[in-house]
Amino acid sequence: MDLSIYLSIALVFFFIEHRFSYRPTSLKNRLYYLVRDLPFALVNLLLPPFLIKKVIFFYSDFLNKTIPNFNFLFPREEMNGIGILVVGFVISDFIGFILHRYLYHGVLFKYFHSVHHNGDVVRWHSAYRFNPFELVLTTSIIYMLFYPIGIPPELFYKLSLYNLLINYLNHSELPLGHPLIEKFFVTPNYHVIHHSVEPGDQRSNFGGVFTIWDTIWKTKNEKKFLLNKKLGTSL
């Protein structure tokens, strides 16, 4: 994906969040926290995509060589573009939830994921504050499950862009959140609870796009976020 697209979207989010944030603050303050997360953005826009492409090439080549007559679960020529986009979106969100819930908040990988939680504010650019190898691992696992289904790589890249946009939104300080919406979809109000250091909060609201996974796994926390809540890591 062209880097200029990411930069343009980031610029839009910066000014929208500054204008409509539920936590008004100075432009200087916003620039300070943006610059602090900038190294993560630079690394994670360059290193993970490079490594993920290597993994995708190796994995698809390995399957085609070890299983010469390998057939996709759903032949690509029979797939409807919109339909497979929706299916791919739901599958990737479910896998992301499972990894978030059991792997990145587990004993072994919680130190990787603590990079994401180790911040006293949660803003749109927090979507970049990840250990790059966490992003590589998550995306590679999702693709390894996508490929046998028949989801083409180009659609996989589109889903990555959509997921980034949703991550921008759900890590922002935009005053979005309503119990009716949160029955189905993650909002900034819903996700910021997951970043609270209050006991139990970081063991809830693991969903990335859909809240149904939290509902099924009984990890849904429906309390409203309060401005005086402390954010950070309690992993």
C-alpha positions in Angstrom: 0.0 0.0 0.0 1.3 3.5 -0.9 2.8 5.2 2.1 1.2 8.4 1.1 -2.3 6.9 1.7 -1.4 6.1 5.3 0.1 9.5 5.8 -3.0 11.3 4.4 -5.4 9.2 6.5 -3.2 9.9 9.6 -3.3 13.6 9.0 -7.1 13.6 8.7 -7.4 11.6 12.0 -5.0 14.0 13.8 -7.1 17.1 13.1 -10.5 15.4 13.5 -9.4 14.0 16.9 -8.0 17.4 18.0 -11.2 19.1 17.0 -13.7 16.7 18.5 -11.9 14.9 21.3 -13.8 14.1 24.5 -10.6 15.1 26.2 -9.7 18.6 24.9 -6.0 19.4 25.1 -3.5 21.7 23.4 -2.1 21.1 19.9 1.4 21.0 21.5 0.3 18.1 23.8 -1.1 16.2 20.8 2.1 16.8 18.8 4.2 15.6 21.8 2.4 12.3 22.0 2.4 11.9 18.3 6.1 12.4 18.1 6.6 9.9 20.9 4.7 7.2 18.9 6.4 8.1 15.6 9.2 5.6 15.9 6.6 2.8 16.3 4.8 4.1 13.2 7.9 4.2 11.1 9.1 0.8 12.1 5.7 -0.8 11.8 4.9 0.7 8.4 8.1 -0.8 7.0 9.4 -3.9 8.8 6.2 -6.0 9.3 5.0 -5.6 5.6 8.4 -6.7 4.4 8.5 -9.8 6.7 4.9 -10.7 6.1 5.4 -10.8 2.3 8.3 -13.2 2.9 6.1 -15.4 5.1 3.2 -15.4 2.6 5.6 -16.3 -0.3 7.2 -19.1 1.6 3.9 -20.5 2.9 2.1 -20.5 -0.4 5.2 -22.0 -2.2 5.5 -24.6 0.5 1.8 -25.7 0.2 2.0 -25.8 -3.6 5.2 -27.9 -3.6 4.2 -30.3 -0.8 0.6 -30.7 -2.0 0.8 -30.6 -5.8 -3.0 -31.0 -6.4 -3.9 -28.6 -3.6 -7.4 -27.2 -4.0 -8.8 -24.2 -2.2 -11.8 -24.8 0.0 -13.7 -22.2 -2.1 -12.5 -21.9 -5.7 -11.5 -18.3 -6.3 -13.4 -18.1 -9.6 -16.6 -18.9 -7.8 -16.2 -16.2 -5.1 -18.2 -13.1 -5.0 -16.0 -10.0 -4.2 -18.2 -8.4 -1.6 -19.1 -11.8 0.0 -15.6 -12.9 0.4 -14.6 -9.5 1.8 -17.2 -9.8 4.5 -16.2 -13.5 5.2 -12.6 -12.5 5.4 -13.3 -9.6 7.6 -15.2 -11.7 10.1 -12.6 -14.5 10.1 -9.7 -12.1 10.6 -11.5 -10.4 13.5 -12.3 -13.7 15.2 -8.7 -14.9 14.8 -7.5 -11.5 16.1 -9.7 -11.8 19.2 -8.5 -15.3 20.0 -4.8 -14.3 19.7 -5.5 -11.2 21.7 -7.4 -13.0 24.4 -5.2 -16.2 24.8 -1.8 -15.4 23.4 -1.0 -11.8 23.9 -2.5 -11.7 27.4 -1.0 -15.0 28.3 2.2 -15.6 30.2 4.6 -15.9 27.3 3.6 -13.1 25.0 2.2 -10.5 27.4 5.6 -8.8 27.4 5.4 -8.3 23.7 1.8 -6.9 24.0 2.7 -4.7 27.0 4.4 -2.3 24.5 0.9 -1.5 23.2 -0.5 -0.9 26.7 2.5 1.1 27.9 1.1 4.5 27.3 -0.7 7.0 29.5 -2.9 8.2 26.7 -4.9 6.2 24.0 -5.1 8.1 20.7 -5.4 7.2 17.1 -1.6 6.8 16.7 -1.7 4.2 19.5 -2.7 1.9 16.7 1.0 1.9 15.8 2.4 1.3 19.3 3.0 -2.4 18.9 6.0 -4.7 19.0 6.6 -5.3 15.2 7.0 -9.0 15.7 3.5 -9.2 17.3 2.1 -7.7 14.1 4.1 -10.1 11.9 2.9 -13.1 14.0 -0.7 -12.0 14.1 -0.9 -11.2 10.3 1.0 -14.4 9.3 -1.4 -16.6 11.3 -4.4 -14.9 9.8 -3.0 -15.4 6.3 -2.1 -19.0 6.9 -5.8 -19.7 7.6 -6.9 -17.4 4.7 -4.9 -19.1 2.0 -6.4 -22.6 2.1 -9.9 -21.0 2.1 -9.0 -19.3 -1.2 -8.9 -15.7 -0.1 -6.5 -14.0 -2.6 -3.5 -12.0 -1.4 -4.8 -8.7 -2.9 -8.0 -9.0 -0.8 -5.8 -9.7 2.2 -4.0 -6.4 1.7 -7.3 -4.5 1.4 -8.4 -6.0 4.7 -5.2 -4.9 6.3 -6.0 -1.3 5.3 -9.5 -1.5 6.6 -8.3 -2.9 9.9 -5.8 0.0 10.2 -8.6 2.5 9.7 -10.7 0.8 12.4 -7.7 0.7 14.7 -7.2 4.4 14.2 -10.9 5.0 15.1 -11.1 2.7 18.1 -7.9 4.0 19.6 -9.0 7.7 19.1 -10.4 10.1 21.6 -13.5 10.7 19.5 -16.7 10.7 21.7 -18.2 7.6 20.0 -20.0 5.0 22.0 -23.5 3.9 22.7 -24.9 0.7 24.3 -26.9 -0.1 21.2 -23.9 0.2 18.9 -21.7 -1.7 21.3 -24.0 -4.7 21.2 -22.4 -5.4 17.8 -19.4 -3.1 17.2 -16.3 -1.9 19.1 -16.2 1.8 19.7 -13.5 4.1 21.1 -15.5 4.2 24.4 -15.6 0.3 24.4 -11.9 -0.3 23.6 -10.4 2.3 26.0 -11.8 0.3 28.9 -9.3 -2.4 27.8 -6.5 0.1 28.4 -7.6 1.0 31.9 -5.3 -0.1 34.7 -8.3 -0.8 37.1 -8.4 -4.4 38.2 -10.0 -6.7 35.6 -10.3 -4.0 32.9 -7.4 -5.3 30.8 -9.0 -8.8 30.9 -12.0 -7.6 29.1 -13.1 -6.0 25.8 -10.6 -7.9 23.6 -12.6 -7.4 20.4 -11.2 -5.5 17.5 -14.3 -4.9 15.3 -17.1 -7.0 16.6 -18.2 -7.2 20.2 -19.9 -10.6 19.7 -16.7 -12.5 20.6 -16.5 -10.8 24.0 -20.2 -11.5 24.5 -19.7 -15.3 23.7 -16.5 -15.5 25.9 -18.1 -13.5 28.7 -15.3 -10.9 28.6 -17.5 -8.0 27.7 -17.2 -5.0 30.1 -20.1 -2.5 29.5 -19.2 0.2 32.0 -18.8 3.7 30.6 -15.3 5.1 30.4 -14.7 8.0 32.9 -12.2 10.8 32.1 -10.3 10.3 35.3 -9.4 6.7 34.6 -5.7 5.9 34.5 -4.5 4.2 31.4 -1.4 2.1 31.0 -0.2 -1.5 31.5 -1.3 -3.9 34.2 -0.3 -7.0 32.2 
